[in-house]
Amino acid sequence: MILVVGGTGRLGRAVVPLLLAAGHQVRIMARGKSQPFPQKMDDGVELLRGDLGSDEDCRQAVAGCSGVVFTASGFGIKDSNPREVDRDGAVRLVRAAAAAGVRHMVMMSMPGAAADGPIDFLRCKAAAEDAVRASGMDWTIVRIGALLEQRLEIMRAPLESKGKMPVFGSGSAPVTYTSVRDAAAVVVRALHDPALRNRVIEWGSQTLTAGQIADAMLARAGHGSVQRIPAAAIRLLSVAARPVSPFLARIAGAAGWEESGAAAFQFGPGRAEFPDIPVTGLQQVLEASGAPGALT
Ligand SMILES: NC(=O)c1ccc[n+]([C@@H]2O[C@H](COP(=O)([O-])OP(=O)(O)OC[C@H]3O[C@@H](n4cnc5c(N)ncnc54)[C@H](OP(=O)(O)O)[C@@H]3O)[C@@H](O)[C@H]2O)c1
């Protein structure tokens, strides 16, 4: 049995069918708050409504599992945050998994994760990485860039409603993105391939600027224009919004970090080691997206 924590999220939903296809029994755990909790999924999937904030829920979730995949996050959830989920929730789950005899845990993280990282999300991911490394279980840390499909959704929604596509900052800072498909493929590979045991892999799909993404999306849509949000406004928002909307403040903080160029990373070496895992870049994601909202 493989547990996918955050199995109703963007990445978790993509990991589950790959695990089933590989012959695993799967259990998903989520709260059913930011995402609808399914009544039923495919045969072979056990559904557990649970909260990473609860020791008891974590114990129940890992019982009988040989592997655990951590795909939960509080970053993009308005009434949650990375400290509760990506840090404390991950550490709680690691402890429960190690105590229950789980053999291998795959922890989703991000390049730049460090105790003194420039944004809270990266500091929280560093704490989760430390916990899984020290757990005594076999582990794989998969560091991915911003999920490409999510970025396209964020840029496409205002284009559809207002004819404007928001571009934060200069639009020329390089950011390395990972597509959901590519991230899911390497997660499942990590569970099977001894070459991915007890190591960190940085897994990207394509490095792009926001300007390049906007051009591709506008060309495809055939209408609309770019609306620039100046870098100074983003910096201001990342501080001024903290007391009223920590969610908005952290989105702005992340956008400011991307503007610095630090969100681009080298993914060639990891990719060269696993050349059979396909690379899904912007054009493929756009082509696969079809109807609005169908990006994942
Ligand atoms: N998205 C990115 O750009 C990005 C970049 C780097 C790394 N990552 C990492 O990659 C992983 C997947 O990201 P994603 O964007 O696919 O996540 P997502 O779509 O935001 O999904 C988050 C999942 O976590 C669940 N969750 C949240 N709080 C929970 C709690 N307290 N207990 C149990 N479940 C909880 C959510 O369901 P409920 O809220 O209903 O419980 C949902 O299933 C995460 O670990 C994330 O940190 C993502």
The ligand as an SDF file (V2000), in Angstrom:
LIG
                    3D

 48 52  0  0  0  0  0  0  0  0999 V2000
    2.5710   23.9890   -6.9210 N   0  0  0  0  0  0  0  0  0  0  0  0
    3.8530   24.3110   -7.0600 C   0  0  0  0  0  0  0  0  0  0  0  0
    4.2080   25.1980   -7.8570 O   0  0  0  0  0  0  0  0  0  0  0  0
    4.9100   23.5770   -6.2470 C   0  0  0  0  0  0  0  0  0  0  0  0
    6.2730   23.9510   -6.3600 C   0  0  0  0  0  0  0  0  0  0  0  0
    7.2250   23.2540   -5.6110 C   0  0  0  0  0  0  0  0  0  0  0  0
    6.8330   22.2240   -4.7720 C   0  0  0  0  0  0  0  0  0  0  0  0
    5.5150   21.9160   -4.6800 N   0  0  0  0  0  0  0  0  0  0  0  0
    5.1120   20.8230   -3.7850 C   0  0  0  0  0  0  0  0  0  0  0  0
    4.5360   19.7800   -4.5610 O   0  0  0  0  0  0  0  0  0  0  0  0
    3.4740   19.1580   -3.8420 C   0  0  0  0  0  0  0  0  0  0  0  0
    2.1930   19.1830   -4.6770 C   0  0  0  0  0  0  0  0  0  0  0  0
    1.7890   20.5460   -4.8600 O   0  0  0  0  0  0  0  0  0  0  0  0
    0.3470   20.8810   -5.4950 P   0  0  0  0  0  0  0  0  0  0  0  0
    0.4550   22.2360   -6.0930 O   0  0  0  0  0  0  0  0  0  0  0  0
   -0.0900   19.7190   -6.3420 O   0  0  0  0  0  0  0  0  0  0  0  0
   -0.5740   20.9610   -4.1800 O   0  0  0  0  0  0  0  0  0  0  0  0
   -2.0970   21.4170   -4.1490 P   0  0  0  0  0  0  0  0  0  0  0  0
   -2.7500   21.2730   -5.4920 O   0  0  0  0  0  0  0  0  0  0  0  0
   -2.1630   22.7420   -3.4560 O   0  0  0  0  0  0  0  0  0  0  0  0
   -2.7500   20.3070   -3.2080 O   0  0  0  0  0  0  0  0  0  0  0  0
   -2.5400   20.3140   -1.8350 C   0  0  0  0  0  0  0  0  0  0  0  0
   -3.1250   19.0420   -1.2570 C   0  0  0  0  0  0  0  0  0  0  0  0
   -2.8300   18.9840    0.1350 O   0  0  0  0  0  0  0  0  0  0  0  0
   -4.0510   18.7370    0.8610 C   0  0  0  0  0  0  0  0  0  0  0  0
   -3.8960   19.3040    2.1920 N   0  0  0  0  0  0  0  0  0  0  0  0
   -3.7210   20.6100    2.5260 C   0  0  0  0  0  0  0  0  0  0  0  0
   -3.6420   20.7400    3.8430 N   0  0  0  0  0  0  0  0  0  0  0  0
   -3.7430   19.4930    4.3740 C   0  0  0  0  0  0  0  0  0  0  0  0
   -3.7380   18.9800    5.7100 C   0  0  0  0  0  0  0  0  0  0  0  0
   -3.6150   19.7840    6.7840 N   0  0  0  0  0  0  0  0  0  0  0  0
   -3.8700   17.6440    5.8820 N   0  0  0  0  0  0  0  0  0  0  0  0
   -4.0180   16.8290    4.8040 C   0  0  0  0  0  0  0  0  0  0  0  0
   -4.0350   17.2530    3.5230 N   0  0  0  0  0  0  0  0  0  0  0  0
   -3.9010   18.5750    3.3160 C   0  0  0  0  0  0  0  0  0  0  0  0
   -5.1160   19.4090   -0.0010 C   0  0  0  0  0  0  0  0  0  0  0  0
   -6.4390   18.9490    0.2370 O   0  0  0  0  0  0  0  0  0  0  0  0
   -7.3470   19.6040    1.4250 P   0  0  0  0  0  0  0  0  0  0  0  0
   -7.0110   21.0680    1.5190 O   0  0  0  0  0  0  0  0  0  0  0  0
   -8.7470   19.3660    0.9810 O   0  0  0  0  0  0  0  0  0  0  0  0
   -6.9660   18.8720    2.6390 O   0  0  0  0  0  0  0  0  0  0  0  0
   -4.6590   18.9560   -1.3840 C   0  0  0  0  0  0  0  0  0  0  0  0
   -5.0220   17.6140   -1.5900 O   0  0  0  0  0  0  0  0  0  0  0  0
    3.3830   19.9020   -2.5210 C   0  0  0  0  0  0  0  0  0  0  0  0
    4.0980   19.2130   -1.5140 O   0  0  0  0  0  0  0  0  0  0  0  0
    4.0160   21.2400   -2.8180 C   0  0  0  0  0  0  0  0  0  0  0  0
    4.5560   21.8850   -1.6770 O   0  0  0  0  0  0  0  0  0  0  0  0
    4.5520   22.5380   -5.4080 C   0  0  0  0  0  0  0  0  0  0  0  0
  1  2  1  0
  2  3  2  0
  2  4  1  0
  4  5  1  0
  4 48  2  0
  5  6  2  0
  6  7  1  0
  7  8  2  0
  8  9  1  0
  8 48  1  0
  9 10  1  0
  9 46  1  0
 10 11  1  0
 11 12  1  0
 11 44  1  0
 12 13  1  0
 13 14  1  0
 14 15  2  0
 14 16  1  0
 14 17  1  0
 17 18  1  0
 18 19  2  0
 18 20  1  0
 18 21  1  0
 21 22  1  0
 22 23  1  0
 23 24  1  0
 23 42  1  0
 24 25  1  0
 25 26  1  0
 25 36  1  0
 26 27  1  0
 26 35  1  0
 27 28  2  0
 28 29  1  0
 29 30  1  0
 29 35  2  0
 30 31  1  0
 30 32  2  0
 32 33  1  0
 33 34  2  0
 34 35  1  0
 36 37  1  0
 36 42  1  0
 37 38  1  0
 38 39  2  0
 38 40  1  0
 38 41  1  0
 42 43  1  0
 44 45  1  0
 44 46  1  0
 46 47  1  0
M  CHG  2   8   1  16  -1
M  END
$$$$
